[in-house]
Amino acid sequence: MKKILTLLFILLTLTISVSAQSFEIGISAGKDFYTIPDLSTGFNLQDLTEATLERTGFENPIAFGISLGYNSNENYSIIFEGDFNYLEYNVDYTRNVPKLTDPFYKKTSNYNVPWARLGAMISFNYIPYSIEKLDFVIGGGLGLQIFAPAVSDKFIAKTLFNKISELDLSTDIDLNFSFSQKINAGVKYNFNSNINLGLISSYTIVNNAIDEAPDNFLTLKLQLGYLF
């Protein structure tokens, strides 16, 4: 934490030491590159009931973002940004629930489970080179990543005690918080003094990721920026 605070202080000092030239607001859309795989497995609940789980996986979810930048001069800026993705995937959860008429009866529960990632970052960007209307951008930053857990056999086993229990998506899907760091690079095309379009890639490292959240991932986005 001390290193994080020191780095933030350095970034703010570098930025504030020069009179502000402009602010920039940006909106972006693109993809995160990570995978939550298909899963088909058997396991035991805490009451030793035999169960199986079938999960439909997904990869490379669409990411949307918004940012606010403070440009201290033509080459340096500090960026506050947030981005997210959201989708739903299918889980079939089957376990033995004996009946008087059928001691081998298996009950299957179907869930459409939400997956979400929300990131909040502060980063420092630098333009090392420009040619005509093109700016090449590099930078990096620190922030927080919030993930919904991926429902798996391990998640079901630690969440549902016995065969009667059902997964409650409103209470059992707790969000997980992790600190993160990222580096980014890209190019921006300046249509005029106010509007630009950028292609930005970033590589994010997630600390202590759990419940199958990615511990690192690449993001590629198109960003429309407006300076004021």
BELFENRA-V195668 format. One record per residue. N is the residue number from 1. PHI is phi in whole degrees, -180 to 180 (* if undefined). NEAR is the number of other C-alpha atoms within 12 Angstrom. D_FIRST is the distance of its C-alpha to the first C-alpha in Angstrom with 1 decimal. Layout:
n: {N/N}
phi: {PHI/PHI}
near: {NEAR/NEAR}
d_first: {D_FIRST/D_FIRST}
//
This chain:
n: {1/2/3/4/5/6/7/8/9/10/11/12/13/14/15/16/17/18/19/20/21/22/23/24/25/26/27/28/29/30/31/32/33/34/35/36/37/38/39/40/41/42/43/44/45/46/47/48/49/50/51/52/53/54/55/56/57/58/59/60/61/62/63/64/65/66/67/68/69/70/71/72/73/74/75/76/77/78/79/80/81/82/83/84/85/86/87/88/89/90/91/92/93/94/95/96/97/98/99/100/101/102/103/104/105/106/107/108/109/110/111/112/113/114/115/116/117/118/119/120/121/122/123/124/125/126/127/128/129/130/131/132/133/134/135/136/137/138/139/140/141/142/143/144/145/146/147/148/149/150/151/152/153/154/155/156/157/158/159/160/161/162/163/164/165/166/167/168/169/170/171/172/173/174/175/176/177/178/179/180/181/182/183/184/185/186/187/188/189/190/191/192/193/194/195/196/197/198/199/200/201/202/203/204/205/206/207/208/209/210/211/212/213/214/215/216/217/218/219/220/221/222/223/224/225/226/227/228}
phi: {*/-61/-65/-64/-64/-63/-64/-61/-62/-64/-62/-66/-64/-62/-79/-73/-68/-115/-60/-68/-101/-166/-116/-137/-109/-136/-124/-143/-149/-178/-139/-91/-109/-154/-131/-106/-76/-58/-142/-141/-155/-109/-162/-116/-74/-64/-91/73/-65/-74/-147/-133/-138/-120/-124/-87/-84/-157/-149/51/-68/-68/-120/-121/-151/-142/-143/-131/-115/-116/-95/-75/-156/-69/-114/-121/-153/-116/-121/-106/-142/-135/-145/-157/-139/-149/-159/-127/-133/-99/-130/-110/-118/-120/-149/-76/-129/-59/-117/-61/-86/-153/-67/-108/-63/-115/-100/-116/-111/-107/-131/-99/-97/-78/-117/-145/-132/-128/-118/-130/-135/-121/-138/-118/-114/-137/-103/-80/-156/-133/-141/52/-97/-101/-115/-97/-121/-132/175/-173/-170/-130/-177/-132/-117/-119/-122/-79/-72/-82/-75/-138/-62/-66/-65/-62/-63/-88/-100/-109/-77/-139/-69/-80/-67/-116/-74/-100/-67/-83/-122/-87/-93/-86/-75/-110/-109/-142/-74/-147/-131/-147/-123/-141/-155/-179/-138/-123/-108/-94/-66/-156/-71/-114/-116/-140/-128/-121/-113/-120/-112/-143/-120/-110/-109/-105/-86/56/-68/-133/52/70/-63/-66/-88/-161/-163/-100/-126/-129/-139/-92/-129/-101/-118/-132/-95/-146}
near: {11/8/10/18/15/13/20/24/17/18/29/24/18/24/29/19/16/19/17/21/19/24/26/29/28/32/28/32/28/28/29/34/25/26/23/29/21/20/25/20/21/24/25/26/28/21/18/17/25/26/35/29/32/28/30/25/27/23/22/22/29/26/31/29/33/29/30/30/32/36/32/27/22/25/26/35/38/39/34/29/31/30/34/31/31/23/22/23/27/26/32/30/39/33/34/27/23/16/11/8/8/11/11/14/17/20/25/22/26/20/22/22/29/27/35/31/36/30/36/30/35/35/39/39/36/32/25/18/18/18/13/12/18/21/28/28/29/29/30/32/37/37/33/31/37/33/32/35/29/41/43/38/31/24/27/38/29/20/24/28/19/22/30/21/24/24/30/19/23/13/11/21/24/22/24/27/25/30/28/32/30/33/29/32/29/31/31/31/27/24/18/15/16/18/22/26/30/30/30/35/31/31/29/34/28/29/23/20/27/24/27/26/32/33/25/26/30/27/35/31/34/28/33/30/30/29/24/17}
d_first: {0.0/3.8/5.4/5.0/6.3/8.6/9.9/10.6/12.3/14.4/15.4/16.6/18.3/20.2/21.3/22.3/24.1/26.8/29.0/28.5/31.1/30.6/28.6/28.8/28.8/28.9/29.9/29.6/30.9/30.8/29.7/26.8/27.9/27.2/29.6/30.0/33.1/36.4/36.5/39.7/39.4/40.9/39.1/39.8/38.6/37.6/41.3/42.3/43.8/44.0/42.3/41.7/39.3/40.0/37.2/37.7/34.8/33.8/32.2/30.8/30.5/31.1/28.0/28.3/26.1/26.0/24.2/24.4/24.1/24.4/26.4/26.3/29.2/30.9/28.3/24.8/23.2/20.1/20.3/19.2/20.5/21.0/23.1/24.6/27.3/29.5/32.5/34.4/35.5/38.2/38.0/41.1/40.7/43.9/44.7/47.9/49.2/52.7/55.5/58.9/60.5/58.1/56.1/54.4/53.2/49.9/47.9/45.8/43.2/42.2/38.9/37.6/33.9/31.4/28.7/26.0/22.9/21.1/18.4/16.8/15.4/15.0/16.4/18.2/21.8/24.3/28.1/29.3/32.8/35.2/38.8/41.1/39.4/36.7/33.1/30.9/27.2/24.1/20.4/17.0/14.1/11.2/11.8/12.9/15.9/18.3/21.1/24.3/25.1/27.9/30.8/32.1/34.1/31.1/29.9/33.4/33.9/30.8/31.6/35.4/37.1/40.7/43.1/43.8/40.3/39.5/36.2/35.3/33.4/32.5/30.8/30.1/28.0/24.6/21.9/18.8/15.3/13.0/10.1/11.9/12.6/16.1/18.7/21.9/25.4/28.6/31.6/32.8/36.5/37.3/40.4/40.7/38.6/37.1/36.8/35.2/34.8/32.0/31.5/27.7/26.2/22.5/20.9/18.0/15.9/14.9/12.6/14.6/17.5/20.2/23.9/24.7/22.2/21.9/19.0/19.9/22.5/24.3/25.3/28.3/29.3/31.9/30.7/33.0/31.8/33.5/33.0/34.0}
//
